[in-house]
Amino acid sequence: MVDVRDREFAEVFMNGMSPAFNAREEDENAFKELLSRCTDETNFFTLFLKKQVDMIELIKKSRHLCETFRID
C-alpha cells in the first residue's frame, strides 16, 4: 500500500484497519512486539506502530478518567 499510494492515503487506510481504537491489552502488546523488531526509525510502518501504541495509551487514560470522574 505504501509503495503504491501516497503516504497520506496509506496512513488513512492503515488507521482504518487498525484495532487500536479498542485499546485492548493484547493489541497493545502485539504492536509493541512488532515495534521491538523494527530497525529503521524512519520507516512508515515503524512510525505507524508508534502512533498506534500512543493512541492505545491515550484511549486507556481517557477511559480511566471517564470511569473515575465524579461530580460531588
PDB file of N, CA, C and O in Angstrom:
ATOM      1  N   MET A   1       0.822  -1.186   0.000  1.00  0.00           N
ATOM      2  CA  MET A   1       0.000   0.000   0.000  1.00  0.00           C
ATOM      3  C   MET A   1       0.872   1.259   0.000  1.00  0.00           C
ATOM      4  O   MET A   1       0.626   2.185  -0.772  1.00  0.00           O
ATOM      5  N   VAL A   2       1.873   1.292   0.850  1.00  0.00           N
ATOM      6  CA  VAL A   2       2.724   2.477   0.975  1.00  0.00           C
ATOM      7  C   VAL A   2       3.541   2.698  -0.300  1.00  0.00           C
ATOM      8  O   VAL A   2       3.800   3.839  -0.682  1.00  0.00           O
ATOM      9  N   ASP A   3       3.943   1.618  -0.952  1.00  0.00           N
ATOM     10  CA  ASP A   3       4.747   1.748  -2.159  1.00  0.00           C
ATOM     11  C   ASP A   3       3.925   2.203  -3.360  1.00  0.00           C
ATOM     12  O   ASP A   3       4.467   2.804  -4.287  1.00  0.00           O
ATOM     13  N   VAL A   4       2.624   1.923  -3.351  1.00  0.00           N
ATOM     14  CA  VAL A   4       1.776   2.214  -4.496  1.00  0.00           C
ATOM     15  C   VAL A   4       1.050   3.553  -4.364  1.00  0.00           C
ATOM     16  O   VAL A   4       0.880   4.264  -5.354  1.00  0.00           O
ATOM     17  N   ARG A   5       0.627   3.896  -3.166  1.00  0.00           N
ATOM     18  CA  ARG A   5      -0.136   5.127  -2.924  1.00  0.00           C
ATOM     19  C   ARG A   5       0.715   6.150  -2.195  1.00  0.00           C
ATOM     20  O   ARG A   5       1.817   5.848  -1.737  1.00  0.00           O
ATOM     21  N   ASP A   6       0.191   7.363  -2.095  1.00  0.00           N
ATOM     22  CA  ASP A   6       0.935   8.371  -1.344  1.00  0.00           C
ATOM     23  C   ASP A   6       0.820   8.091   0.151  1.00  0.00           C
ATOM     24  O   ASP A   6      -0.041   7.329   0.592  1.00  0.00           O
ATOM     25  N   ARG A   7       1.691   8.715   0.907  1.00  0.00           N
ATOM     26  CA  ARG A   7       1.809   8.454   2.346  1.00  0.00           C
ATOM     27  C   ARG A   7       0.509   8.755   3.096  1.00  0.00           C
ATOM     28  O   ARG A   7       0.104   7.983   3.966  1.00  0.00           O
ATOM     29  N   GLU A   8      -0.144   9.865   2.765  1.00  0.00           N
ATOM     30  CA  GLU A   8      -1.376  10.244   3.460  1.00  0.00           C
ATOM     31  C   GLU A   8      -2.475   9.208   3.252  1.00  0.00           C
ATOM     32  O   GLU A   8      -3.159   8.830   4.204  1.00  0.00           O
ATOM     33  N   PHE A   9      -2.649   8.746   2.020  1.00  0.00           N
ATOM     34  CA  PHE A   9      -3.655   7.721   1.738  1.00  0.00           C
ATOM     35  C   PHE A   9      -3.337   6.444   2.509  1.00  0.00           C
ATOM     36  O   PHE A   9      -4.224   5.835   3.108  1.00  0.00           O
ATOM     37  N   ALA A  10      -2.077   6.046   2.491  1.00  0.00           N
ATOM     38  CA  ALA A  10      -1.669   4.818   3.180  1.00  0.00           C
ATOM     39  C   ALA A  10      -1.924   4.925   4.681  1.00  0.00           C
ATOM     40  O   ALA A  10      -2.352   3.958   5.312  1.00  0.00           O
ATOM     41  N   GLU A  11      -1.658   6.108   5.255  1.00  0.00           N
ATOM     42  CA  GLU A  11      -1.874   6.286   6.692  1.00  0.00           C
ATOM     43  C   GLU A  11      -3.359   6.203   7.045  1.00  0.00           C
ATOM     44  O   GLU A  11      -3.730   5.567   8.031  1.00  0.00           O
ATOM     45  N   VAL A  12      -4.195   6.838   6.249  1.00  0.00           N
ATOM     46  CA  VAL A  12      -5.648   6.782   6.493  1.00  0.00           C
ATOM     47  C   VAL A  12      -6.139   5.338   6.362  1.00  0.00           C
ATOM     48  O   VAL A  12      -6.936   4.870   7.175  1.00  0.00           O
ATOM     49  N   PHE A  13      -5.663   4.647   5.346  1.00  0.00           N
ATOM     50  CA  PHE A  13      -6.054   3.251   5.138  1.00  0.00           C
ATOM     51  C   PHE A  13      -5.630   2.375   6.318  1.00  0.00           C
ATOM     52  O   PHE A  13      -6.424   1.589   6.835  1.00  0.00           O
ATOM     53  N   MET A  14      -4.375   2.518   6.736  1.00  0.00           N
ATOM     54  CA  MET A  14      -3.859   1.705   7.833  1.00  0.00           C
ATOM     55  C   MET A  14      -4.574   2.015   9.150  1.00  0.00           C
ATOM     56  O   MET A  14      -4.862   1.101   9.923  1.00  0.00           O
ATOM     57  N   ASN A  15      -4.861   3.283   9.411  1.00  0.00           N
ATOM     58  CA  ASN A  15      -5.586   3.647  10.628  1.00  0.00           C
ATOM     59  C   ASN A  15      -6.979   3.032  10.645  1.00  0.00           C
ATOM     60  O   ASN A  15      -7.467   2.615  11.695  1.00  0.00           O
ATOM     61  N   GLY A  16      -7.616   2.978   9.484  1.00  0.00           N
ATOM     62  CA  GLY A  16      -8.937   2.367   9.393  1.00  0.00           C
ATOM     63  C   GLY A  16      -8.924   0.872   9.646  1.00  0.00           C
ATOM     64  O   GLY A  16      -9.921   0.308  10.098  1.00  0.00           O
ATOM     65  N   MET A  17      -7.819   0.237   9.362  1.00  0.00           N
ATOM     66  CA  MET A  17      -7.693  -1.211   9.540  1.00  0.00           C
ATOM     67  C   MET A  17      -7.183  -1.596  10.927  1.00  0.00           C
ATOM     68  O   MET A  17      -7.252  -2.761  11.317  1.00  0.00           O
ATOM     69  N   SER A  18      -6.681  -0.634  11.654  1.00  0.00           N
ATOM     70  CA  SER A  18      -6.045  -0.909  12.949  1.00  0.00           C
ATOM     71  C   SER A  18      -7.070  -1.145  14.058  1.00  0.00           C
ATOM     72  O   SER A  18      -8.091  -0.460  14.117  1.00  0.00           O
ATOM     73  N   PRO A  19      -6.800  -2.111  14.934  1.00  0.00           N
ATOM     74  CA  PRO A  19      -7.688  -2.343  16.079  1.00  0.00           C
ATOM     75  C   PRO A  19      -7.357  -1.459  17.280  1.00  0.00           C
ATOM     76  O   PRO A  19      -7.895  -1.676  18.366  1.00  0.00           O
ATOM     77  N   ALA A  20      -6.489  -0.473  17.106  1.00  0.00           N
ATOM     78  CA  ALA A  20      -6.016   0.343  18.233  1.00  0.00           C
ATOM     79  C   ALA A  20      -7.143   1.054  18.959  1.00  0.00           C
ATOM     80  O   ALA A  20      -7.059   1.258  20.170  1.00  0.00           O
ATOM     81  N   PHE A  21      -8.198   1.438  18.245  1.00  0.00           N
ATOM     82  CA  PHE A  21      -9.286   2.177  18.886  1.00  0.00           C
ATOM     83  C   PHE A  21      -9.967   1.365  19.986  1.00  0.00           C
ATOM     84  O   PHE A  21     -10.622   1.937  20.857  1.00  0.00           O
ATOM     85  N   ASN A  22      -9.823   0.051  19.955  1.00  0.00           N
ATOM     86  CA  ASN A  22     -10.384  -0.794  21.015  1.00  0.00           C
ATOM     87  C   ASN A  22      -9.560  -0.713  22.297  1.00  0.00           C
ATOM     88  O   ASN A  22     -10.065  -0.985  23.386  1.00  0.00           O
ATOM     89  N   ALA A  23      -8.304  -0.342  22.160  1.00  0.00           N
ATOM     90  CA  ALA A  23      -7.360  -0.206  23.278  1.00  0.00           C
ATOM     91  C   ALA A  23      -7.299  -1.464  24.144  1.00  0.00           C
ATOM     92  O   ALA A  23      -7.261  -1.389  25.372  1.00  0.00           O
ATOM     93  N   ARG A  24      -7.291  -2.609  23.485  1.00  0.00           N
ATOM     94  CA  ARG A  24      -7.171  -3.870  24.218  1.00  0.00           C
ATOM     95  C   ARG A  24      -5.707  -4.146  24.553  1.00  0.00           C
ATOM     96  O   ARG A  24      -4.797  -3.792  23.802  1.00  0.00           O
ATOM     97  N   GLU A  25      -5.517  -4.768  25.666  1.00  0.00           N
ATOM     98  CA  GLU A  25      -4.162  -5.095  26.137  1.00  0.00           C
ATOM     99  C   GLU A  25      -3.425  -5.970  25.121  1.00  0.00           C
ATOM    100  O   GLU A  25      -2.240  -5.751  24.869  1.00  0.00           O
ATOM    101  N   GLU A  26      -4.103  -6.950  24.538  1.00  0.00           N
ATOM    102  CA  GLU A  26      -3.443  -7.848  23.593  1.00  0.00           C
ATOM    103  C   GLU A  26      -3.022  -7.113  22.313  1.00  0.00           C
ATOM    104  O   GLU A  26      -1.998  -7.448  21.717  1.00  0.00           O
ATOM    105  N   ASP A  27      -3.802  -6.119  21.891  1.00  0.00           N
ATOM    106  CA  ASP A  27      -3.412  -5.332  20.723  1.00  0.00           C
ATOM    107  C   ASP A  27      -2.191  -4.476  21.035  1.00  0.00           C
ATOM    108  O   ASP A  27      -1.263  -4.384  20.232  1.00  0.00           O
ATOM    109  N   GLU A  28      -2.201  -3.853  22.207  1.00  0.00           N
ATOM    110  CA  GLU A  28      -1.064  -3.039  22.618  1.00  0.00           C
ATOM    111  C   GLU A  28       0.207  -3.894  22.683  1.00  0.00           C
ATOM    112  O   GLU A  28       1.266  -3.473  22.217  1.00  0.00           O
ATOM    113  N   ASN A  29       0.098  -5.079  23.257  1.00  0.00           N
ATOM    114  CA  ASN A  29       1.256  -5.977  23.342  1.00  0.00           C
ATOM    115  C   ASN A  29       1.734  -6.408  21.959  1.00  0.00           C
ATOM    116  O   ASN A  29       2.937  -6.497  21.715  1.00  0.00           O
ATOM    117  N   ALA A  30       0.799  -6.675  21.061  1.00  0.00           N
ATOM    118  CA  ALA A  30       1.172  -7.077  19.702  1.00  0.00           C
ATOM    119  C   ALA A  30       1.875  -5.943  18.966  1.00  0.00           C
ATOM    120  O   ALA A  30       2.879  -6.170  18.290  1.00  0.00           O
ATOM    121  N   PHE A  31       1.352  -4.717  19.093  1.00  0.00           N
ATOM    122  CA  PHE A  31       2.005  -3.571  18.464  1.00  0.00           C
ATOM    123  C   PHE A  31       3.409  -3.368  19.032  1.00  0.00           C
ATOM    124  O   PHE A  31       4.353  -3.110  18.285  1.00  0.00           O
ATOM    125  N   LYS A  32       3.545  -3.482  20.343  1.00  0.00           N
ATOM    126  CA  LYS A  32       4.856  -3.309  20.964  1.00  0.00           C
ATOM    127  C   LYS A  32       5.834  -4.397  20.528  1.00  0.00           C
ATOM    128  O   LYS A  32       7.021  -4.130  20.345  1.00  0.00           O
ATOM    129  N   GLU A  33       5.344  -5.606  20.363  1.00  0.00           N
ATOM    130  CA  GLU A  33       6.199  -6.706  19.896  1.00  0.00           C
ATOM    131  C   GLU A  33       6.678  -6.426  18.473  1.00  0.00           C
ATOM    132  O   GLU A  33       7.860  -6.588  18.172  1.00  0.00           O
ATOM    133  N   LEU A  34       5.772  -6.009  17.608  1.00  0.00           N
ATOM    134  CA  LEU A  34       6.171  -5.669  16.242  1.00  0.00           C
ATOM    135  C   LEU A  34       7.158  -4.509  16.235  1.00  0.00           C
ATOM    136  O   LEU A  34       8.133  -4.513  15.484  1.00  0.00           O
ATOM    137  N   LEU A  35       6.896  -3.526  17.071  1.00  0.00           N
ATOM    138  CA  LEU A  35       7.766  -2.358  17.152  1.00  0.00           C
ATOM    139  C   LEU A  35       9.172  -2.723  17.621  1.00  0.00           C
ATOM    140  O   LEU A  35      10.153  -2.126  17.175  1.00  0.00           O
ATOM    141  N   SER A  36       9.271  -3.696  18.513  1.00  0.00           N
ATOM    142  CA  SER A  36      10.586  -4.112  19.007  1.00  0.00           C
ATOM    143  C   SER A  36      11.430  -4.759  17.914  1.00  0.00           C
ATOM    144  O   SER A  36      12.653  -4.830  18.033  1.00  0.00           O
ATOM    145  N   ARG A  37      10.786  -5.226  16.860  1.00  0.00           N
ATOM    146  CA  ARG A  37      11.516  -5.861  15.762  1.00  0.00           C
ATOM    147  C   ARG A  37      11.884  -4.888  14.643  1.00  0.00           C
ATOM    148  O   ARG A  37      12.615  -5.248  13.720  1.00  0.00           O
ATOM    149  N   CYS A  38      11.380  -3.661  14.726  1.00  0.00           N
ATOM    150  CA  CYS A  38      11.668  -2.661  13.701  1.00  0.00           C
ATOM    151  C   CYS A  38      13.058  -2.081  13.920  1.00  0.00           C
ATOM    152  O   CYS A  38      13.445  -1.777  15.048  1.00  0.00           O
ATOM    153  N   THR A  39      13.798  -1.930  12.835  1.00  0.00           N
ATOM    154  CA  THR A  39      15.157  -1.418  12.934  1.00  0.00           C
ATOM    155  C   THR A  39      15.306  -0.010  12.356  1.00  0.00           C
ATOM    156  O   THR A  39      16.219   0.720  12.742  1.00  0.00           O
ATOM    157  N   ASP A  40      14.435   0.373  11.451  1.00  0.00           N
ATOM    158  CA  ASP A  40      14.520   1.680  10.812  1.00  0.00           C
ATOM    159  C   ASP A  40      13.511   2.622  11.461  1.00  0.00           C
ATOM    160  O   ASP A  40      12.303   2.475  11.274  1.00  0.00           O
ATOM    161  N   GLU A  41      14.011   3.584  12.220  1.00  0.00           N
ATOM    162  CA  GLU A  41      13.146   4.518  12.963  1.00  0.00           C
ATOM    163  C   GLU A  41      12.343   5.434  12.059  1.00  0.00           C
ATOM    164  O   GLU A  41      11.357   6.019  12.506  1.00  0.00           O
ATOM    165  N   THR A  42      12.735   5.575  10.800  1.00  0.00           N
ATOM    166  CA  THR A  42      12.029   6.481   9.890  1.00  0.00           C
ATOM    167  C   THR A  42      11.092   5.748   8.932  1.00  0.00           C
ATOM    168  O   THR A  42      10.421   6.383   8.119  1.00  0.00           O
ATOM    169  N   ASN A  43      11.040   4.450   9.017  1.00  0.00           N
ATOM    170  CA  ASN A  43      10.178   3.652   8.156  1.00  0.00           C
ATOM    171  C   ASN A  43       8.716   3.951   8.453  1.00  0.00           C
ATOM    172  O   ASN A  43       8.339   4.157   9.606  1.00  0.00           O
ATOM    173  N   PHE A  44       7.895   3.974   7.407  1.00  0.00           N
ATOM    174  CA  PHE A  44       6.465   4.257   7.568  1.00  0.00           C
ATOM    175  C   PHE A  44       5.822   3.336   8.593  1.00  0.00           C
ATOM    176  O   PHE A  44       5.076   3.793   9.458  1.00  0.00           O
ATOM    177  N   PHE A  45       6.106   2.045   8.502  1.00  0.00           N
ATOM    178  CA  PHE A  45       5.479   1.073   9.393  1.00  0.00           C
ATOM    179  C   PHE A  45       5.903   1.283  10.842  1.00  0.00           C
ATOM    180  O   PHE A  45       5.088   1.130  11.751  1.00  0.00           O
ATOM    181  N   THR A  46       7.160   1.628  11.068  1.00  0.00           N
ATOM    182  CA  THR A  46       7.652   1.906  12.423  1.00  0.00           C
ATOM    183  C   THR A  46       6.927   3.107  13.012  1.00  0.00           C
ATOM    184  O   THR A  46       6.469   3.065  14.154  1.00  0.00           O
ATOM    185  N   LEU A  47       6.824   4.171  12.236  1.00  0.00           N
ATOM    186  CA  LEU A  47       6.121   5.377  12.699  1.00  0.00           C
ATOM    187  C   LEU A  47       4.643   5.085  12.950  1.00  0.00           C
ATOM    188  O   LEU A  47       4.057   5.591  13.907  1.00  0.00           O
ATOM    189  N   PHE A  48       4.049   4.273  12.092  1.00  0.00           N
ATOM    190  CA  PHE A  48       2.653   3.877  12.259  1.00  0.00           C
ATOM    191  C   PHE A  48       2.464   3.115  13.572  1.00  0.00           C
ATOM    192  O   PHE A  48       1.525   3.391  14.317  1.00  0.00           O
ATOM    193  N   LEU A  49       3.338   2.173  13.854  1.00  0.00           N
ATOM    194  CA  LEU A  49       3.238   1.396  15.092  1.00  0.00           C
ATOM    195  C   LEU A  49       3.369   2.277  16.323  1.00  0.00           C
ATOM    196  O   LEU A  49       2.638   2.100  17.298  1.00  0.00           O
ATOM    197  N   LYS A  50       4.295   3.221  16.280  1.00  0.00           N
ATOM    198  CA  LYS A  50       4.465   4.136  17.410  1.00  0.00           C
ATOM    199  C   LYS A  50       3.200   4.950  17.650  1.00  0.00           C
ATOM    200  O   LYS A  50       2.792   5.145  18.795  1.00  0.00           O
ATOM    201  N   LYS A  51       2.580   5.423  16.576  1.00  0.00           N
ATOM    202  CA  LYS A  51       1.337   6.185  16.715  1.00  0.00           C
ATOM    203  C   LYS A  51       0.219   5.317  17.292  1.00  0.00           C
ATOM    204  O   LYS A  51      -0.592   5.798  18.083  1.00  0.00           O
ATOM    205  N   GLN A  52       0.172   4.060  16.905  1.00  0.00           N
ATOM    206  CA  GLN A  52      -0.868   3.171  17.403  1.00  0.00           C
ATOM    207  C   GLN A  52      -0.691   2.908  18.894  1.00  0.00           C
ATOM    208  O   GLN A  52      -1.668   2.895  19.644  1.00  0.00           O
ATOM    209  N   VAL A  53       0.545   2.698  19.325  1.00  0.00           N
ATOM    210  CA  VAL A  53       0.812   2.483  20.752  1.00  0.00           C
ATOM    211  C   VAL A  53       0.444   3.740  21.538  1.00  0.00           C
ATOM    212  O   VAL A  53      -0.165   3.654  22.604  1.00  0.00           O
ATOM    213  N   ASP A  54       0.814   4.899  21.013  1.00  0.00           N
ATOM    214  CA  ASP A  54       0.454   6.158  21.675  1.00  0.00           C
ATOM    215  C   ASP A  54      -1.057   6.321  21.759  1.00  0.00           C
ATOM    216  O   ASP A  54      -1.577   6.764  22.784  1.00  0.00           O
ATOM    217  N   MET A  55      -1.764   5.968  20.693  1.00  0.00           N
ATOM    218  CA  MET A  55      -3.219   6.085  20.678  1.00  0.00           C
ATOM    219  C   MET A  55      -3.853   5.158  21.710  1.00  0.00           C
ATOM    220  O   MET A  55      -4.786   5.554  22.408  1.00  0.00           O
ATOM    221  N   ILE A  56      -3.363   3.947  21.810  1.00  0.00           N
ATOM    222  CA  ILE A  56      -3.895   2.999  22.785  1.00  0.00           C
ATOM    223  C   ILE A  56      -3.703   3.532  24.199  1.00  0.00           C
ATOM    224  O   ILE A  56      -4.617   3.468  25.022  1.00  0.00           O
ATOM    225  N   GLU A  57      -2.519   4.057  24.478  1.00  0.00           N
ATOM    226  CA  GLU A  57      -2.255   4.598  25.814  1.00  0.00           C
ATOM    227  C   GLU A  57      -3.168   5.786  26.112  1.00  0.00           C
ATOM    228  O   GLU A  57      -3.654   5.918  27.235  1.00  0.00           O
ATOM    229  N   LEU A  58      -3.404   6.640  25.141  1.00  0.00           N
ATOM    230  CA  LEU A  58      -4.288   7.789  25.313  1.00  0.00           C
ATOM    231  C   LEU A  58      -5.738   7.346  25.556  1.00  0.00           C
ATOM    232  O   LEU A  58      -6.421   7.896  26.420  1.00  0.00           O
ATOM    233  N   ILE A  59      -6.192   6.372  24.807  1.00  0.00           N
ATOM    234  CA  ILE A  59      -7.562   5.860  24.977  1.00  0.00           C
ATOM    235  C   ILE A  59      -7.724   5.214  26.346  1.00  0.00           C
ATOM    236  O   ILE A  59      -8.748   5.400  27.003  1.00  0.00           O
ATOM    237  N   LYS A  60      -6.721   4.458  26.780  1.00  0.00           N
ATOM    238  CA  LYS A  60      -6.795   3.828  28.100  1.00  0.00           C
ATOM    239  C   LYS A  60      -6.862   4.879  29.206  1.00  0.00           C
ATOM    240  O   LYS A  60      -7.627   4.729  30.158  1.00  0.00           O
ATOM    241  N   LYS A  61      -6.068   5.937  29.085  1.00  0.00           N
ATOM    242  CA  LYS A  61      -6.111   7.016  30.078  1.00  0.00           C
ATOM    243  C   LYS A  61      -7.464   7.721  30.052  1.00  0.00           C
ATOM    244  O   LYS A  61      -8.011   8.058  31.102  1.00  0.00           O
ATOM    245  N   SER A  62      -8.000   7.941  28.865  1.00  0.00           N
ATOM    246  CA  SER A  62      -9.307   8.589  28.733  1.00  0.00           C
ATOM    247  C   SER A  62     -10.412   7.743  29.358  1.00  0.00           C
ATOM    248  O   SER A  62     -11.282   8.260  30.058  1.00  0.00           O
ATOM    249  N   ARG A  63     -10.367   6.442  29.101  1.00  0.00           N
ATOM    250  CA  ARG A  63     -11.368   5.548  29.701  1.00  0.00           C
ATOM    251  C   ARG A  63     -11.298   5.583  31.218  1.00  0.00           C
ATOM    252  O   ARG A  63     -12.320   5.645  31.902  1.00  0.00           O
ATOM    253  N   HIS A  64     -10.077   5.543  31.730  1.00  0.00           N
ATOM    254  CA  HIS A  64      -9.900   5.566  33.181  1.00  0.00           C
ATOM    255  C   HIS A  64     -10.460   6.863  33.756  1.00  0.00           C
ATOM    256  O   HIS A  64     -11.146   6.846  34.778  1.00  0.00           O
ATOM    257  N   LEU A  65     -10.177   7.962  33.115  1.00  0.00           N
ATOM    258  CA  LEU A  65     -10.687   9.253  33.570  1.00  0.00           C
ATOM    259  C   LEU A  65     -12.217   9.275  33.559  1.00  0.00           C
ATOM    260  O   LEU A  65     -12.838   9.756  34.507  1.00  0.00           O
ATOM    261  N   CYS A  66     -12.815   8.765  32.506  1.00  0.00           N
ATOM    262  CA  CYS A  66     -14.281   8.721  32.429  1.00  0.00           C
ATOM    263  C   CYS A  66     -14.881   7.811  33.507  1.00  0.00           C
ATOM    264  O   CYS A  66     -15.919   8.127  34.088  1.00  0.00           O
ATOM    265  N   GLU A  67     -14.227   6.696  33.764  1.00  0.00           N
ATOM    266  CA  GLU A  67     -14.730   5.752  34.754  1.00  0.00           C
ATOM    267  C   GLU A  67     -14.586   6.254  36.183  1.00  0.00           C
ATOM    268  O   GLU A  67     -15.368   5.868  37.053  1.00  0.00           O
ATOM    269  N   THR A  68     -13.612   7.097  36.436  1.00  0.00           N
ATOM    270  CA  THR A  68     -13.358   7.532  37.805  1.00  0.00           C
ATOM    271  C   THR A  68     -13.830   8.959  38.087  1.00  0.00           C
ATOM    272  O   THR A  68     -13.782   9.412  39.231  1.00  0.00           O
ATOM    273  N   PHE A  69     -14.283   9.663  37.058  1.00  0.00           N
ATOM    274  CA  PHE A  69     -14.714  11.045  37.243  1.00  0.00           C
ATOM    275  C   PHE A  69     -16.009  11.090  38.064  1.00  0.00           C
ATOM    276  O   PHE A  69     -16.944  10.323  37.831  1.00  0.00           O
ATOM    277  N   ARG A  70     -16.030  11.996  39.014  1.00  0.00           N
ATOM    278  CA  ARG A  70     -17.216  12.151  39.872  1.00  0.00           C
ATOM    279  C   ARG A  70     -17.503  13.631  40.068  1.00  0.00           C
ATOM    280  O   ARG A  70     -16.595  14.440  40.256  1.00  0.00           O
ATOM    281  N   ILE A  71     -18.750  13.954  40.022  1.00  0.00           N
ATOM    282  CA  ILE A  71     -19.180  15.305  40.345  1.00  0.00           C
ATOM    283  C   ILE A  71     -19.766  15.251  41.734  1.00  0.00           C
ATOM    284  O   ILE A  71     -20.728  14.525  41.985  1.00  0.00           O
ATOM    285  N   ASP A  72     -19.191  16.014  42.631  1.00  0.00           N
ATOM    286  CA  ASP A  72     -19.678  15.986  44.033  1.00  0.00           C
ATOM    287  C   ASP A  72     -20.658  17.108  44.269  1.00  0.00           C
ATOM    288  O   ASP A  72     -21.176  17.252  45.376  1.00  0.00           O
TER     289      ASP A  72
END
